Amino acid sequence: MQVPLEITYHHLDRSEWLDDYVKSRVAKLEQFSPDMVSCRVTIEQAQHQHRTGNPHRALVEVSLPAKRELVAEKTERVTDPQVQLRPILRHAFEAMEKQLKKENGKRSNKTQAQPRNGDDPLPPIATVVRIFEGDGYGFIKSLSGEEFYFHKNAVLHDDFERLTVGTRVRFEPEEGEEGLQASTVQIVDKPGVGGSENDDDAIDMPAGWETRH
């Protein structure tokens, strides 16, 4: 990280064993996001008392490049801080890990969708696995096994009607509001039709492409 880790305690005595645990979890966060700028962790107890236990909170704040801020927190009532604070911290860090994974996925898709120059690789190849002609959409499966939704308007040259299950296409991956989507879909070849063995597009189909769901 560019900025040293900050660990703050509010209305609680500093704990060396909690500090060590926080440092180990932050090191794991850096594996998810090596370009993480800073991380601030707050462990606090509410000042007012409750018969069923005092509310304790763990707050994890992460700064990413381009002034992107992520926050995760967990609050629970605690009767035995020595036993219960570590699980609260763990839940907060697990929530932050999920956010970082999602953030990395968004940045990865944006990078793949950038315009290419002559030295850049071609778009990925996928296979049509489901097609709904009447509704104007379908699904393709990439070589890695991920499925992408696409609309007929995303198919180049008005070729939507030419698509069938097993058709190979090139596409641009995107992260849509409801999941993975494909844009700029272009037909490579139809089932059983392809280039020669030396053709760069002559690749294996993804596992399970021929299965209709």
C-alpha positions in Angstrom: 0.0 0.0 0.0 1.1 3.6 -0.6 -0.2 4.7 2.8 0.5 2.7 6.1 -2.3 0.7 7.6 -4.3 2.6 10.2 -6.0 0.7 13.1 -8.1 2.8 15.5 -9.9 1.7 18.7 -12.8 3.7 20.1 -13.8 3.1 23.7 -11.7 0.0 23.7 -8.2 -0.8 24.9 -5.8 -1.6 22.0 -5.3 -5.3 21.6 -2.1 -6.8 20.2 -3.8 -10.0 19.1 -6.5 -8.1 17.2 -3.8 -5.9 15.6 -2.0 -9.0 14.3 -5.3 -10.4 13.0 -6.1 -7.2 11.2 -2.7 -7.1 9.6 -3.1 -10.7 8.3 -6.5 -9.8 6.8 -5.2 -6.6 5.2 -2.4 -8.6 3.6 -5.0 -10.9 2.1 -6.9 -7.8 0.8 -3.7 -6.7 -1.0 -3.7 -10.1 -2.8 -7.2 -9.2 -4.3 -6.1 -5.6 -5.1 -2.3 -5.1 -5.3 -2.9 -1.4 -6.2 -4.7 -0.7 -3.0 -3.8 2.8 -1.9 -4.7 2.7 1.8 -6.7 0.8 4.4 -8.2 2.1 7.6 -9.7 -0.3 10.3 -11.8 1.0 13.2 -12.9 -1.2 16.1 -15.3 0.5 18.5 -17.8 0.0 21.2 -20.9 2.1 21.8 -20.8 4.1 25.0 -24.3 3.3 26.3 -24.9 0.0 28.0 -27.4 -2.7 27.2 -28.6 -5.6 29.3 -28.1 -8.0 26.4 -24.6 -6.9 25.5 -22.9 -3.8 24.1 -22.9 -3.0 20.4 -19.4 -3.4 18.9 -18.5 -2.4 15.3 -15.7 -3.3 12.9 -15.3 -0.8 10.0 -13.0 -1.5 7.1 -12.3 1.4 4.6 -10.2 0.9 1.5 -9.0 3.5 -0.9 -8.3 2.5 -4.5 -6.8 4.5 -7.4 -8.9 7.2 -9.0 -10.2 8.2 -5.6 -12.4 5.0 -5.4 -13.5 4.4 -1.8 -15.0 1.1 -0.5 -16.5 0.6 3.0 -17.5 -2.6 4.8 -18.7 -2.9 8.3 -20.2 -5.4 10.8 -22.0 -4.6 14.1 -23.0 -7.0 16.7 -23.9 -7.1 20.4 -21.0 -8.4 22.4 -20.9 -9.9 25.9 -17.3 -11.3 25.7 -15.1 -9.1 23.6 -12.1 -11.5 23.8 -14.2 -14.2 22.1 -16.6 -12.2 19.9 -14.5 -9.3 18.4 -12.5 -11.5 16.0 -15.6 -13.0 14.3 -17.0 -9.4 13.8 -13.7 -8.4 12.2 -13.7 -11.5 10.0 -17.2 -10.7 8.7 -16.3 -7.1 7.9 -13.2 -8.3 6.0 -15.1 -10.9 4.1 -17.6 -8.3 3.0 -14.7 -6.1 1.8 -13.1 -9.1 -0.1 -16.4 -9.5 -2.0 -16.4 -5.8 -2.9 -12.8 -6.0 -4.1 -13.5 -9.1 -6.2 -16.5 -7.3 -7.8 -14.4 -4.2 -8.4 -11.6 -6.2 -10.0 -14.2 -7.8 -12.3 -15.5 -4.4 -13.4 -12.0 -3.1 -14.2 -11.1 -6.3 -16.0 -14.1 -6.1 -18.3 -13.4 -2.4 -19.0 -9.9 -3.3 -19.9 -11.0 -6.0 -22.3 -13.5 -3.7 -23.9 -11.0 -1.0 -24.8 -10.5 -0.3 -28.5 -7.6 -2.3 -29.9 -4.8 -1.2 -32.2 -3.1 -3.4 -34.7 -0.9 -5.1 -32.1 -3.8 -5.9 -29.7 -5.3 -9.5 -29.6 -8.6 -10.3 -31.2 -11.8 -10.3 -29.2 -12.5 -13.6 -27.4 -14.4 -16.5 -29.1 -17.6 -18.0 -27.7 -20.3 -20.5 -28.8 -24.0 -19.9 -29.0 -25.7 -22.2 -26.4 -29.2 -20.8 -26.4 -31.1 -18.7 -28.8 -34.6 -17.2 -28.5 -35.4 -16.0 -32.0 -38.9 -14.7 -31.2 -37.7 -12.6 -28.2 -34.6 -11.4 -29.9 -31.9 -12.5 -27.5 -29.7 -15.5 -26.7 -26.7 -16.7 -24.6 -23.1 -17.6 -25.6 -20.5 -19.5 -23.6 -16.9 -18.6 -23.6 -14.0 -21.0 -23.6 -13.6 -20.5 -19.9 -17.2 -21.6 -19.4 -18.8 -18.2 -18.6 -22.2 -17.4 -20.1 -23.0 -14.0 -21.6 -26.4 -12.6 -22.5 -26.7 -10.8 -25.9 -29.5 -8.9 -27.6 -30.0 -9.2 -31.4 -29.1 -5.5 -31.7 -25.5 -6.5 -30.6 -25.1 -8.8 -33.5 -23.1 -7.2 -36.4 -24.4 -7.0 -40.0 -28.0 -7.9 -38.8 -26.9 -11.5 -38.6 -29.1 -12.5 -35.6 -31.3 -14.7 -37.8 -28.2 -16.6 -38.9 -27.4 -17.7 -35.4 -28.1 -21.2 -34.3 -26.9 -23.3 -31.3 -23.2 -24.1 -32.0 -22.4 -21.0 -34.0 -19.0 -19.6 -33.0 -18.8 -15.8 -32.6 -16.3 -13.2 -31.5 -17.7 -10.6 -28.9 -16.8 -7.8 -26.5 -17.5 -8.7 -22.9 -19.3 -6.2 -20.6 -20.6 -6.1 -17.1 -24.4 -5.3 -17.2 -26.8 -4.5 -14.4 -28.0 -8.1 -14.4 -24.7 -9.8 -15.1 -22.3 -10.6 -17.9 -23.3 -9.3 -21.4 -21.9 -9.5 -24.9 -21.7 -6.6 -27.3 -20.4 -6.4 -30.9 -21.2 -10.1 -31.6 -19.7 -11.2 -34.9 -20.2 -14.7 -36.5 -16.9 -16.7 -36.9 -18.4 -19.8 -38.4 -21.4 -22.1 -38.2 -21.4 -25.6 -36.7 -19.3 -28.0 -38.8 -18.0 -25.1 -40.9 -14.6 -23.6 -40.2 -11.1 -22.8 -41.4 -8.2 -25.1 -41.9 -6.1 -26.6 -39.1 -3.8 -23.7 -39.4 -6.6 -21.1 -39.1 -6.2 -19.0 -35.9 -9.9 -19.4 -35.3 -9.8 -23.2 -35.4 -10.2 -23.8 -31.7 -11.9 -26.3 -29.4 -15.5 -25.7 -28.4 -16.2 -24.9 -24.7 -17.3 -27.9 -22.6 -21.1 -28.3 -22.6 -21.8 -26.0 -25.6 -24.1 -28.4 -27.2 -26.3 -28.8 -24.1 -29.6 -26.9 -24.2 -30.9 -25.6 -20.8 
